[in-house]
Amino acid sequence: MDSIRVVGGNRLNGTIPISGAKNAALPLMIASLLTEEELILENVPHLADVESLIRILTNHGVDYHVAGKRRAHANQQGRNIAFRAAEIVDTTAPYELVSKMRASFWVIGPLLARMHKARVSLPGGCAIGTRPVDLFIASLEAMGAAIDIDHGYAVASAPGGLKGADFTFAKVSVGATHVAMMAATLARGKTVLRNAAREPEVVDLANCLTAMGARISGAGTGTITIEGVEALHGARHRVLPDRIETGTYAMAVAMTGGEVLLQDAEAALLQNALDVLIKAGVEVEERNDGLRIARNGAAIRPVNIVTEPFPGFPTDLQAQFMALMTQAEGDSIIRETIFENRFMHVQELARLGARIGLDGQTATVHGPSRLCGAQVMATDLRASVSLVMAGLAAEGETMITRVYHLDRGFEHLEQKLSACGADIQRLSH
Ligand code: EPZ
């Protein structure tokens, strides 16, 4: 199993190209199940989660074709992938495939909409919380589906096809919004989704579905309206830039000091987190080609945050922000409201010398701490990268094990950081 070795102390200077967003690419790929024509996605990141989803889609009968390297993409960023679900040959998503990645459960929406049936393994719990699927089931049932849980599978059917519904989510859920929106595109009549997620990835999916012929309004607000159509057609769509990757590297630069251009990053996708960084004393400048992030000598000020659905501070940047706050001149309070168990990085950061108190869903970070390299291990994607960041600021060598978590969501992490002066390398055992 690979590990990553970081020797801390170097400032970051240079340019980091921002990849296509993992959390946009996954639902966009799943949307290919909605049409028999070709969906071409540009800027799909090279990530383990993308590969896992390709395995699931091909099991349903989807063909895919990856365009070769182009001169314009000499830095190997992203890929253009064409997906074609000319015929869906299997409406079962088996446990062996779904258990690898929770988002694969989302195929239930398009399968029900197009094939009027689906049998999808329940994803089970994960390191960051229990993550139930009640909201998916309730919204699809409102559209007329009958769903039973049988031997660990959600078995769904809608013999006459789905029908439009007026549905209010009891809680904001990104995944349930994606699924209900995809399902409603082929339902008979109008669907109104209330208390919908407003994340940029929902807007990206709505834009792609619209390019495929869907009739959607209100994506990006709490109420999305979808007028069902007979069929969707092929389209070409570019995956939006990854706001979590952007925020992660911005926080890494804040932590080590230096100046980096985050190429192709879009400030509007993470304004709340950027405002927090500005409050912490980081320079943030919006440019035509991306975002310039700098900290040259200024102290890091403590800032309190609460994670919330978009447009609030994203839970996917909470661990990274905690790493940054270990270097702040005072105490900061971090409250996690999205997932009940997303503080697994606290103990690992403590191994590097961080002082963090935990009380239920609230962490108090006592800064500044002198971090010293150690061997650490992580339990989820964002927690792992917070340890890489802490390693960049620590004295001496940090070894991060269980690198497969990082490979799920950060494209070319070591290359991007080492190009900016970090001493980081992957060790294969
Ligand atoms: C998406 O997960 C992201 N994943 C997560 O990113 C992200 O942390 C999360 O949204 C919140 O922003 C992808 O986009 C692939 P939710 P999702 O449904 O859709 C509860 C990463 O690191 N809930 O918005 O699964 C749930 O338990 C990942 O890239 C129900 O109660 O998240 C949680 O407490 C991790 N019932 C809350 O809603 C349901 O049926 C929000 O989860 C569904 C969700």
Residues whose N, C-alpha, C, O or C-beta is under 5 A from the ligand:
A	BS01	EPZ	N23 A103 R131 P132 V133 D134 L135 F136 V172 S173 V174 G175 A176 T315 D316 I338 F339 L381 R382
